[in-house]
Amino acid sequence: MVLDLDRENSAMDWELLGLPSPNIVVQNRLNGRCHYIYALEVPICNTKNARFKPISYFKKIQRAYIDKLGADQHYVGVFTKNPNSNFWRTFVFNVPKYTLDYLADFVDLSNKPVFYLNDNEDIEGRNCSLFNQIKKIGYREILKFKCSGKQLEQFNQYLLSSLELLNQNHNPPLPYRELKGIARSSSRWIWERFSESSFQQIQSNRSRKRWEKQQIIKKELFNQFGANKPNMSLKQIAEQFSISVSSLNRWAEEFGWVKSKNDLKSKYEKIA
């Protein structure tokens, strides 16, 4: 459970409010704002197929801690400041992982509404949703920036502008400082790892995987039907096996389902 405290010098607020110690507190050295990290003894699955009861219980506790600490209600708790980075000040407390029942003993859960993300938001939070969208844009555009001689800062600004547009689809939208953080980390990561040669290698790997997948389908088709074409059109067969009609046309000649172009050419030459 990760909580975002936007107040300055809030590293020890948990103690003043009679709450258990976080396992880790990660603090901004400049303004003292913090992330509290409570490690759970049993992880809580938070996907569409997860059980409702433990998620509901966890979210009630989370809501109670947010209210008592005055933490950011819109912070989803998916991303956190990196405790291992020297950029932040990190406090590690020698306490065991917590059970939900233990955490619940310190707060009042009565009449605590369970809050969920809006229907139009990604199940893993606004941060994850925006990150997944912006990395695809970054992968698509990185070579244009590098080949045109532009710099990392220009790429970062481009991703930030794109994030501002994407953020309009979220209610409530992420704060601007969160967008800057996503843009900065995404742009740096993509910039350092993508070059023209690495992109060519990626394209080569993708082509190889497509070819290998096609060979598996081709083998499956031949094992299933052999030289006897099924009583379907090539288009229907292609749709059923999720392959292109052009690929199937080539295979059909190899399987003997249709006359090859050379056979037809010889036939027409004889007629002529």
N, C-alpha and C positions, 0 to 999 in steps of 0.2 A: 504494500500500500504506500503510494507516494503522494505527499501533500505539498502544495506550493504556497509558501508564505511570502507575500509581497511586502511585508513590513520590514523596515530597516532593523538590523541587529536583533533578529528573531531566533537566533540559534538555541536559546535556552527557554523559550516561551512555554514549551511543553511542561517544564518543571514548575514554573510559576502557576500553571493552570491545573496541576495535579494529574497529569497524564503520564503514562509509562514512557520511558526513554526510547526514542527511535534507535534503531540499530546503527544508522548512519545519518548524519546531517551534513549536507553539502551547501556551503555558503559562498555567496558572491563577495569577493574581497573588497569590492568598491563600495557597495551599499549595504552589505550585511543581510540581504534577502536570502532565503533558504529553501531547500527541498528537504523534507523529512522523509526518510525511507524506513518503513517498518517491514521487516522480513517475516513472512508467514511460514509456519511449520508445514502446513499443507497448502500447496498452490491452488488458486481459484481459476478454473477455466472460464474464459470470457469470450466464447464464440457463439455463433447462432445455434449450435447443437448442444451447448452446455446445459447442465441441470439448472433449473430456475431457482430452487430453494437456496443453495449456497451463494449464488450471485446476489440474490435479494438480501440475504443476511449480511454479506460483505458490504453491499452498498449502503445499507442502513448504518452500519458502523462507520464507514467512510464518511457518510453525510454528517454523522454526529461529531466526528473529529474535525471536519471542516468547519462546522458551526462553532464548536468550542474554541478552536484555534483562530478563527477568522481567516481561514485559508481561502484561496481562489476557488470559487464554486465551479468555474468553467474549465479548470485544469483537469484533463482527463486522466493523467497519471501514467501515460504510456512511455513518454520520454522523460529522462531526468538528467540533471547535470552529472557529468562523469566524475565519480569519486576519486578516480585514479589520476585525474588531470591536475597538474600543478597550478592551472589557471584558477581553480577554486580552492577554498579552505575546507578541509574535510575533517569531521569529528567522527570517530568510530567508537561506539560504546560497547563494552563487554557484556552484552545481554544476549540471551538465547532467542531463537526465532519464536514468534508469538502464535498462539491459537486465536481464532476469532472470539471464542468465549472469554478468554482473558482480556482481550482488548475491549470487549463489550462491557466488562465490569466497571470501566472508568467513565462511562458516558450513559446518558439517558436515551434509550432507544424508543421510548413511547412517542407515538404520533410523529415518528420520523418518516417522511415520505421517501420512497425509493425513487431515485432519479436516474433516468436512462438518457442515452443520446437520442436526439430527434431522429425520425424515420429517414430523413435525407442525409444522415451522417454515417460515416463508416463505423462499423461495430467496434473497431479498435481505437476510435477517437479521431478528432479532427486533425491532430498532428500526423497520425499515420496516413489518413486519407490524402492530405495535401502532399506529404512526402512521397507517397506512391505515385501521385500524379506528376509531381515536378521532376522526379528522377527520369520518367519516360520522356518528358520534354527535353531535359538536359542531355540524355543519351542521343536524342534525335538531332540536337542543334550543336553539340560540342565541336564537331569537325568544321562546321561553317565558321565558328569563332576562331579556331586555331589556324585554319588555312588562310583566313583573311588577315592574320596578324594581330587580332585583338587579344586583350589581356584578361587575366582571371577576374579582375574587378569589374570589367564590362560584362563578363559572363555572369557574375554574381548579381549585377544589377538587372540583367535580363531575366534571370530566374525569379528575383524578388518581384519584379513587375508582373510576371506571370502568376506568381503566388497571390498577389493582391487581387487579381481578377478571379482566380479560383476560389479565394476566400469568401467572395461575395455569395457563394452558394451555400455557405454554412450559417446556421442560426443557433446561437450567436457566433459571429466570426471570431477568429483568433486575434488576439492583440498583435499590433504591428511588430513589437519586439520579438514575438514568437516566430513571425514570418521571416524576420531578419536572421534569426538563428537557423531556421530550416534552410534558407537560401545560402547562408554562409557555409554550413556543413556540407550541403549537397553539391554546391559549385566546386568547393575545394576537393572533395572526394572524386568527383567526375573528372575534374581538370587534371589531377595527378595521375589518374589511371587510364585515361583515354588519349590515344594518339592515332595517327593515320595507320601505322603498322598494327597496333593493337586492334583497331577497328576492322582491318582487313582479316586479321586472325579470327575475330569474332564471326565475321561474315562467312569465312571458310568453315568454321566449326558448325555454324548453322546449316550451311549447304550440305556438309557431311552428314549431319543428323537427319536432314530431310531425305537424303539419298538412302541412308540406312533404313529409315522408316518405310520408304517406298519399296525397298527390297524385301522387307518382311511381308508387306501387303502382297507384293507380287508372288512371293513363294506361297503364301496362304491361298491366293487365288488359284495357282496352278495345282497345288495339292488337293484343293477342293473340287476343281472342275476338269483339270487336265486339258486335253485337246478338244473336249466337248463343251462348246459354248452354252452357257445357261440360257433358258428361254426368256431372256430379257434383252432390252436394248443396251448398247454400251453406256448410254447416258444413265440408265437406271442402275447398272452395275457400279458405275463410277460414284454415284450418289450413295449407294449402299456401303461401299468400302471407303468413302471419304477420300477419293483421289480425283485428279483432273481427268477430263475426257481425253485430252491430248496424250497423257501418259498411258491411259488404258488402250488407246489406239495403237501405240507402239507395241505394247505387250500382246495385244490381240493378234498382231502379225506373227510374233514369236511363238505364241501358243497354237497358231494355225486356225484361229477362229475366223479370220478373214484372209483374203488373198493379199499377198504383199504387193507393193507397188512394182517391184521388178517382175513378178509373175504376170501382173496385169499388162505391164509394158510389153513383155514377150508375146502375150496373147494378141494384143493389138497389132504388133509387128507382123505376126503370122497372118492375121486377117488382111492386113494391108498388102 
